Amino acid sequence: MTKLLSRTSSSLSSSSTTTTTKPFILVPLYIYPDPGAWAPLIQAAHHYPNLQFIVVVNPNNGPGDGEKPDENYVSVLHQLRDLSNVRLIGYVYCSYGKRNLEEMGGDVRRYQVWECEKRGCGVSIKGVFFDEAPADTEHVEYMASAASSVRGILGRESMVVYNPGVFPDYRYYDSGDYVVPFENVAREWWGEYARENVKNMPRELKEKSVVIAHSCKEGERGQILEEVRKERWGGHFLTGEGGYERWDGGWGGNIAILDSCIKRTSFPSQLFGIWRFC
């Protein structure tokens, strides 16, 4: 069992001023945009204007080599761009601290080019989702540098999300706006490793954390949802066997549930959540 990485920094405040009074829906949009493929998201964003959607865009394990994605991507990105309740952030992998920071910065700069109407596609990417992020003490400054690069290239208000998938050294919360400390099969949420770390995690860090659970069986989604809502985790992504590459059958109905929850729930001003009900 991996041991809990202890808190080694006194600062637990967010690195940017990106805050909201409502939970967000995180959408790891790794589905290729064939005609109609992104329709469930676009329809949901239109139908529920009170919900905010954070969409992780990932054309080719990152932005790809060109100055803009292909025409299928451009078409649907324009539709999402025009929705006031959608925020697009770009996928960048870290190889758990083994990837060169310059290469990662190069990915961010390619996302920046997308904003240019002539060279790119007129789509503004407003943050980065760092996948395969490290969690150990040795790479805290490495990720802080990566986050600083994002804000220098895309702007101060850019959102930075780290996804180590395990409970990290708490200092990662100083430079990242949000951290994913759990990405695993749903049943592991009740395993010894997760239980110990959940118990010891400070409340203020839970509000900056996202739970990602896949392969949810019947009843597991509801149990995890109840816990993260009760303890005010920043958010979650729960999915069944479809994973991140096709829409879960419960997408539409669960978006309606979230909309209902927001309308009847008062959220603290510093709570920034990333939620998806599946």
C-alpha positions in Angstrom: 0.0 0.0 0.0 1.3 3.5 -0.9 1.7 5.6 2.2 0.1 9.0 2.6 2.4 11.8 1.4 2.5 14.3 4.2 1.8 18.0 4.0 5.0 20.0 3.8 3.8 23.5 2.9 1.8 25.9 4.9 0.2 27.5 1.9 -3.0 25.8 0.7 -4.4 28.7 -1.3 -5.2 28.5 -5.0 -2.5 29.7 -7.4 -5.0 31.7 -9.6 -8.1 33.7 -9.0 -10.3 31.2 -10.9 -13.1 30.6 -8.5 -16.9 30.0 -8.8 -19.9 29.5 -6.6 -21.1 26.5 -8.6 -19.6 23.1 -9.4 -18.3 22.4 -12.8 -18.7 19.3 -15.1 -15.3 17.9 -16.2 -15.5 16.3 -19.7 -12.4 14.4 -20.8 -13.3 14.7 -24.4 -11.2 12.0 -26.0 -13.8 11.1 -28.6 -13.0 11.9 -32.2 -15.5 14.4 -33.5 -17.1 12.5 -36.3 -20.4 14.2 -37.3 -22.7 14.1 -34.3 -20.2 12.5 -32.0 -20.1 15.5 -29.6 -23.8 16.2 -29.9 -24.6 15.0 -26.3 -22.2 17.6 -24.8 -23.3 20.5 -27.1 -27.0 19.7 -26.4 -26.4 19.5 -22.7 -24.6 22.9 -22.6 -27.4 24.5 -24.6 -30.2 22.9 -22.5 -28.6 23.7 -19.1 -27.2 27.2 -19.3 -26.7 27.3 -15.5 -24.2 24.5 -15.6 -20.5 25.2 -16.4 -18.6 22.7 -18.5 -14.8 22.2 -18.5 -13.9 20.4 -21.6 -10.5 18.7 -21.9 -9.6 18.8 -25.6 -7.1 16.1 -26.8 -6.7 15.8 -30.6 -3.6 13.6 -30.6 -2.2 13.0 -27.1 -2.0 16.7 -26.9 -2.5 19.4 -29.6 -0.8 17.5 -32.4 2.0 18.8 -34.6 0.2 21.3 -36.7 -0.9 24.8 -36.0 -4.5 23.7 -35.7 -6.5 20.5 -35.5 -8.3 19.0 -38.5 -11.6 20.4 -39.9 -13.8 18.0 -37.9 -12.3 19.4 -34.7 -12.4 23.0 -35.8 -16.1 22.7 -36.6 -17.2 21.4 -33.2 -14.7 23.6 -31.3 -16.4 26.6 -32.9 -19.7 25.4 -31.6 -18.3 25.0 -28.1 -16.4 28.3 -28.3 -19.6 30.1 -28.8 -21.2 28.7 -25.6 -20.8 31.0 -22.6 -21.0 28.1 -20.1 -18.2 26.1 -21.7 -14.5 26.4 -21.0 -11.9 24.6 -23.1 -8.6 23.4 -21.7 -5.9 21.5 -23.5 -4.5 18.0 -22.7 -0.7 17.8 -22.0 1.0 14.7 -20.7 3.9 14.7 -18.2 5.1 11.1 -18.2 5.1 11.3 -14.4 7.9 13.9 -14.4 10.1 12.3 -17.1 9.0 14.6 -20.0 11.0 17.6 -20.8 9.5 20.9 -19.6 10.3 22.5 -22.9 8.4 19.9 -24.8 5.4 20.4 -22.5 5.7 24.2 -23.0 5.7 23.6 -26.8 2.4 21.8 -26.5 1.0 24.8 -24.6 2.3 27.2 -27.2 0.6 25.2 -30.0 -2.7 25.5 -28.1 -2.1 29.3 -27.9 -1.7 29.4 -31.7 -5.3 28.0 -32.0 -6.6 31.4 -30.9 -5.2 33.1 -34.0 -7.9 33.4 -36.7 -5.3 33.2 -39.6 -2.7 30.7 -38.4 -5.0 28.7 -36.0 -8.7 28.2 -35.8 -10.0 31.1 -33.7 -10.5 29.0 -30.6 -9.2 30.1 -27.2 -7.8 27.4 -24.9 -8.1 28.7 -21.3 -6.0 26.2 -19.3 -4.3 22.9 -19.3 -5.1 19.4 -17.9 -1.7 17.9 -17.0 -2.2 14.1 -17.3 0.3 11.6 -15.9 1.4 14.2 -13.4 3.9 13.2 -10.8 2.9 12.9 -7.1 6.3 12.5 -5.3 8.2 15.2 -3.4 11.0 15.4 -6.0 8.8 16.9 -8.8 6.9 19.7 -6.9 9.0 22.4 -8.5 8.9 20.7 -11.9 5.1 21.0 -11.9 5.2 24.5 -10.5 7.4 25.5 -13.4 4.9 23.8 -15.8 2.0 25.7 -14.3 3.9 29.0 -14.4 4.6 28.3 -18.1 0.9 27.8 -18.8 0.0 31.1 -17.1 2.8 32.9 -18.9 1.7 31.6 -22.3 -2.1 31.4 -22.0 -2.6 34.1 -19.4 -2.8 34.6 -15.6 -6.4 33.4 -15.4 -5.6 30.1 -17.1 -6.8 27.0 -15.2 -4.2 24.4 -14.3 -5.4 20.9 -13.3 -2.9 18.1 -12.3 -3.9 14.5 -12.7 -1.4 12.2 -10.8 -4.3 9.8 -10.2 -2.9 9.1 -6.7 -2.8 11.2 -3.5 0.2 13.5 -4.0 2.5 15.6 -1.8 0.2 18.4 -0.6 2.5 21.1 -2.0 1.2 20.3 -5.5 -2.0 22.2 -4.5 0.1 25.4 -4.1 0.7 25.7 -7.9 -2.2 23.7 -9.3 -5.8 25.0 -9.2 -7.1 21.5 -8.9 -5.6 18.1 -8.4 -7.0 14.6 -9.2 -5.8 12.4 -6.3 -7.9 9.4 -7.3 -8.3 7.9 -10.8 -9.0 4.2 -10.6 -11.6 1.5 -10.9 -14.5 2.5 -8.7 -14.2 -0.4 -6.2 -10.8 0.9 -5.2 -12.5 4.0 -3.7 -13.2 1.7 -0.7 -9.7 0.2 -0.6 -7.3 0.7 2.3 -5.1 3.2 0.4 -7.9 5.5 -0.6 -9.7 5.2 2.8 -6.6 6.2 4.7 -5.8 9.2 2.5 -9.4 10.4 2.3 -9.6 10.3 6.1 -6.4 12.4 6.5 -6.9 14.9 3.8 -7.7 18.4 5.0 -11.2 19.8 4.0 -9.7 22.7 2.1 -7.8 20.3 -0.1 -10.8 18.2 -0.8 -12.5 21.3 -2.2 -9.6 21.5 -4.7 -9.7 17.8 -5.6 -11.4 15.7 -8.2 -12.4 12.1 -8.0 -12.3 10.1 -11.2 -13.8 6.6 -11.0 -14.3 4.3 -14.0 -15.9 0.9 -14.5 -18.6 1.8 -12.0 -21.0 -1.0 -11.2 -24.6 -0.7 -10.2 -24.9 1.2 -7.0 -21.2 2.4 -6.9 -21.8 5.7 -8.5 -24.5 6.7 -6.0 -22.3 5.7 -3.1 -19.3 7.7 -4.3 -21.5 10.6 -5.3 -23.0 10.8 -1.8 -19.6 10.9 -0.1 -18.0 13.5 -2.4 -21.1 15.7 -2.1 -21.3 15.3 1.7 -17.6 16.2 2.2 -17.7 18.9 -0.5 -15.0 17.5 -2.8 -14.3 19.8 -5.7 -15.8 17.4 -8.1 -15.8 14.1 -9.8 -16.0 12.1 -13.0 -17.8 8.8 -12.7 -18.3 6.5 -15.7 -19.1 2.9 -16.6 -17.3 0.6 -19.0 -17.4 3.2 -21.7 -14.5 5.1 -20.1 -13.5 8.4 -21.8 -14.0 7.4 -25.4 -17.8 7.1 -25.6 -20.7 8.7 -23.9 -22.1 6.9 -20.9 -25.7 5.9 -21.2 -26.7 8.0 -18.2 -25.2 11.3 -19.4 -28.4 13.2 -20.1 -30.3 12.1 -17.1 -27.5 12.8 -14.7 -26.8 16.3 -16.1 -30.4 17.0 -15.2 -29.7 15.8 -11.7 -26.8 18.1 -11.3 -28.8 21.0 -12.6 -31.4 20.3 -10.0 -28.8 20.0 -7.2 -27.3 23.4 -8.1 -30.6 25.1 -8.1 -31.4 24.0 -4.5 -27.8 24.0 -3.0 -25.8 27.0 -1.7 -22.1 26.6 -2.5 -19.3 28.4 -0.6 -17.6 31.2 -2.7 -14.2 29.4 -2.8 -15.6 26.1 -4.0 -14.5 25.2 -7.5 -15.8 21.8 -8.5 -15.5 19.7 -11.6 -18.5 17.3 -11.7 -19.9 14.8 -14.1 -22.9 12.6 -13.2 -23.1 9.4 -15.2 
